[in-house]
């Protein structure tokens, strides 16, 4: 977590409670007691953040702040657990996952992930909860509130679940078509690629999955060894629009007769000029329609 503490703006961003409201709760209910730096700047601790996340979850579930603020910390935590057992919206699940992440609660995080997958199925779980979780983690990054080990911890657990789901289906190639899934050399974020490859496997395609950090030279070599029908790649790690368009142009020259699917935040952000045989995938339901 942050070594220098959190500002009230950080707490607003992470908890979803407006800074103005947090100040009112501090004054009226003594909810938090911010500390001060040597230069008299207010800041909040890790414990303050955890308390704020718990309180925001309870208030969102109908508990009055005047009552919650008077409770001891153990009572707040126990009520959060009770709420988690009896009433869970998608937002509640994401909040719980974040709390488990902050605390590196391996048992709690894994059990909740399993519960979510059992309740929603892997497709809905990925699209509506796990991707939402990573959007929130991205917000944590913006304010410098997590360190890399926490993101890796979460990513690897979800990644294991995706690999298990893919393995459970096996490769059948009932469609008689082959799809290459890969990420360029500078691209780190693999979960969306794994998810889309799962959809292709489930639909009966022959999937060649190369994963992260694939040199362009390897794509050139692969073309001479495997007959491909479709290419799928994602752009999530920051890239300049010009560099993205140049990369897509190189990819078009390599795969002129295949359909190339692209997705990711950078595609949405830059809206690059696309070669004719390229298609932007906006969400998993759209891709499933293309798969047939």
C-alpha positions in Angstrom: 0.0 0.0 0.0 1.0 3.6 -0.1 3.8 4.4 2.3 3.0 8.1 2.5 -0.7 7.6 3.3 -3.9 8.5 1.4 -5.4 11.8 0.7 -9.1 12.3 1.2 -9.4 12.4 -2.6 -7.8 8.9 -2.6 -10.4 7.6 -0.2 -13.2 9.1 -2.4 -11.8 7.4 -5.5 -11.3 4.0 -3.8 -14.5 3.9 -1.7 -16.9 5.7 -4.0 -17.9 8.0 -1.1 -17.6 11.7 -1.9 -14.9 13.6 -0.1 -17.5 16.1 1.2 -19.5 13.2 2.7 -16.4 11.7 4.3 -15.6 15.0 6.0 -19.2 15.2 7.3 -18.9 11.6 8.7 -15.6 12.5 10.4 -17.0 15.6 12.1 -20.5 14.2 12.9 -19.7 10.6 13.8 -15.9 10.5 14.4 -15.7 7.8 11.7 -12.0 8.4 10.8 -9.2 10.2 12.6 -6.7 11.3 9.9 -3.1 11.9 10.9 -1.0 14.8 9.9 2.5 15.1 8.3 5.2 17.3 9.7 3.9 20.0 7.3 0.4 19.6 8.8 -1.1 17.8 5.7 -3.9 15.4 6.6 -3.5 11.8 5.5 -5.2 8.4 6.0 -3.7 5.0 6.8 -4.2 1.5 5.4 -6.6 0.8 8.3 -8.6 3.9 7.5 -8.9 2.7 3.9 -10.1 -0.7 5.0 -12.6 0.8 7.4 -13.9 3.2 4.7 -14.3 0.3 2.2 -16.2 -1.7 4.8 -18.4 1.2 5.8 -19.2 2.1 2.2 -20.3 -1.5 1.5 -22.6 -1.4 4.6 -24.1 2.0 3.8 -24.8 0.9 0.2 -26.6 -2.1 1.6 -29.0 0.0 3.7 -27.2 0.4 7.0 -27.3 3.9 8.5 -24.0 5.6 8.9 -24.9 6.9 12.4 -25.3 3.3 13.6 -22.2 1.9 11.7 -19.9 4.6 12.9 -20.7 3.8 16.5 -19.7 0.1 16.1 -16.4 -1.4 17.1 -14.2 -2.5 14.3 -14.9 -6.2 14.9 -18.6 -5.6 14.7 -18.2 -3.8 11.4 -16.1 -6.6 9.9 -18.6 -9.3 11.1 -21.5 -7.4 9.6 -19.7 -7.1 6.3 -19.2 -10.9 6.4 -22.9 -11.4 7.2 -24.0 -9.1 4.3 -21.6 -11.0 2.0 -23.4 -14.2 2.9 -27.0 -13.0 2.5 -27.0 -10.2 0.0 -24.5 -9.9 -2.8 -24.8 -7.6 -5.8 -22.0 -7.6 -8.4 -20.7 -4.4 -6.8 -20.6 -6.1 -3.4 -18.6 -8.9 -4.8 -16.0 -6.5 -6.3 -15.7 -4.7 -3.0 -15.2 -8.0 -1.2 -12.5 -9.1 -3.7 -10.7 -5.8 -3.2 -10.7 -6.2 0.6 -9.3 -9.7 0.3 -6.7 -8.4 -2.1 -5.6 -5.6 0.2 -5.2 -8.1 3.0 -3.7 -10.9 0.9 -6.5 -13.1 2.2 -5.7 -16.1 0.0 -8.4 -18.4 1.5 -11.1 -15.7 1.4 -10.2 -14.5 -2.1 -10.1 -17.9 -3.7 -13.3 -19.1 -2.0 -15.1 -16.0 -3.2 -13.8 -16.4 -6.8 -15.1 -20.0 -6.7 -18.5 -18.8 -5.4 -18.8 -16.2 -8.1 -17.9 -18.6 -10.9 -20.4 -21.2 -9.6 -23.1 -18.5 -9.3 -22.6 -16.7 -12.7 -20.6 -19.1 -14.8 -17.1 -18.3 -16.0 -18.3 -16.1 -18.9 -20.6 -13.8 -16.9 -18.1 -13.8 -14.0 -15.2 -12.6 -16.2 -17.2 -10.0 -18.1 -19.3 -8.5 -15.3 -17.1 -9.0 -12.2 -13.5 -9.9 -12.8 -13.0 -7.3 -15.5 -14.8 -4.7 -13.2 -12.3 -5.7 -10.5 -9.4 -5.0 -12.7 -10.9 -1.6 -13.6 -11.0 -0.8 -9.9 -7.4 -2.1 -9.5 -6.5 0.3 -12.4 -7.9 3.1 -10.3 -5.8 2.0 -7.3 -2.8 2.2 -9.6 -3.7 5.8 -10.6 -3.5 7.0 -7.0 -0.5 4.8 -6.2 -2.4 2.7 -3.7 -1.3 -0.8 -4.5 2.1 -2.4 -5.3 2.7 -4.8 -8.1 2.6 -7.9 -6.0 -1.0 -7.3 -5.2 -2.1 -7.1 -8.8 0.0 -10.1 -9.7 -1.6 -12.0 -6.8 -5.1 -11.3 -8.1 -4.2 -11.8 -11.8 -2.7 -15.2 -11.3 -5.6 -16.6 -9.3 -8.1 -15.5 -12.1 -5.6 -16.8 -14.7 -5.6 -20.2 -13.1 -9.4 -20.4 -13.2 -9.4 -19.5 -16.9 -6.7 -22.1 -17.8 -8.7 -24.7 -15.9 -11.9 -23.8 -17.8 -10.0 -24.0 -21.1 -8.5 -27.4 -20.2 -11.9 -28.7 -19.2 -13.2 -28.3 -22.7 -10.1 -29.6 -24.6 -9.3 -28.9 -28.2 -11.9 -30.5 -30.6 -11.7 -28.4 -33.8 -15.2 -29.3 -34.8 -15.3 -26.0 -36.7 -12.3 -26.9 -38.8 -10.9 -23.5 -38.3 -7.7 -22.3 -36.5 -7.4 -19.1 -34.5 -4.1 -17.7 -33.3 -4.1 -15.8 -30.0 -1.1 -13.7 -29.0 0.2 -10.5 -27.5 2.9 -8.2 -28.9 6.3 -8.0 -27.2 5.4 -4.9 -25.0 2.0 -6.3 -23.9 1.7 -7.7 -20.4 -2.0 -8.1 -19.7 -3.1 -11.6 -20.6 -6.5 -12.2 -19.0 -8.7 -10.8 -21.7 -6.8 -12.8 -24.3 -7.2 -16.0 -22.2 -10.9 -15.3 -21.9 -11.4 -14.9 -25.6 -9.4 -18.0 -26.4 -11.7 -19.9 -24.0 -14.7 -18.7 -26.0 -13.1 -20.0 -29.2 -12.2 -23.3 -27.6 -15.7 -23.7 -26.3 -17.1 -23.0 -29.8 -15.0 -25.8 -31.3 -12.1 -23.9 -32.9 -8.6 -25.1 -33.0 -6.7 -22.5 -30.8 -3.0 -21.8 -31.0 -2.3 -19.8 -27.9 1.1 -18.0 -27.7 0.4 -15.6 -24.8 2.5 -12.6 -23.9 5.6 -11.1 -25.4 5.5 -12.6 -28.9 8.2 -11.1 -31.2 6.9 -10.1 -34.6 9.6 -12.3 -36.2 8.0 -15.3 -34.5 4.7 -14.4 -36.2 6.5 -14.4 -39.6 8.0 -17.8 -38.9 4.7 -19.2 -37.7 3.0 -18.2 -40.9 5.2 -20.7 -42.8 4.3 -23.6 -40.4 0.6 -23.2 -39.7 -2.4 -22.4 -41.8 -4.4 -19.8 -39.9 -7.9 -18.6 -40.5 -8.2 -15.9 -37.8 -5.8 -13.8 -35.7 -6.7 -12.3 -32.3 -4.7 -9.9 -30.3 -5.2 -7.2 -27.6 -3.8 -3.8 -26.8 -4.0 -2.8 -23.2 -0.5 -1.5 -22.2 -0.2 2.2 -23.2 0.9 2.8 -26.8 0.9 5.9 -29.0 -1.7 6.0 -31.7 0.9 6.3 -34.4 2.8 3.3 -33.1 -0.5 1.3 -32.8 -1.5 2.1 -36.4 2.0 1.2 -37.6 1.9 -2.1 -35.9 -1.6 -2.9 -37.3 -0.2 -2.1 -40.8 2.6 -4.5 -40.3 0.2 -7.1 -39.1 -2.0 -6.6 -42.2 1.0 -7.1 -44.5 1.7 -10.4 -42.7 -1.9 -11.7 -42.6 -3.6 -10.3 -45.7 -6.1 -13.1 -46.2 -7.1 -13.8 -42.6 -9.6 -12.0 -40.4 -7.8 -10.1 -37.6 -9.6 -9.4 -34.4 -8.3 -6.7 -32.0 -9.6 -5.5 -28.7 -8.4 -3.6 -25.6 -8.3 -0.2 -23.9 -5.8 1.3 -26.3 -8.0 0.4 -29.3 -11.0 2.1 -27.6 -8.8 5.1 -26.6 -7.2 5.8 -29.9 -9.8 4.5 -32.4 -7.0 3.7 -34.9 -7.4 3.5 -38.6 -8.1 -0.1 -39.4 -7.1 -2.2 -42.5 -10.1 -3.7 -44.3 -9.6 -7.2 -42.9 -9.5 -6.0 -39.2 -12.4 -6.0 -36.8 -12.6 -4.4 -33.3 -14.2 -6.7 -30.7 -16.2 -4.6 -28.3 -17.3 -7.3 -25.9 -17.5 -11.1 -25.5 -21.1 -11.4 -26.7 -20.1 -9.8 -30.0 -17.2 -12.2 -30.4 -19.4 -15.2 -29.7 -21.6 -14.1 -32.6 -18.6 -14.0 -34.9 -17.6 -17.5 -33.7 -21.1 -18.9 -34.6 
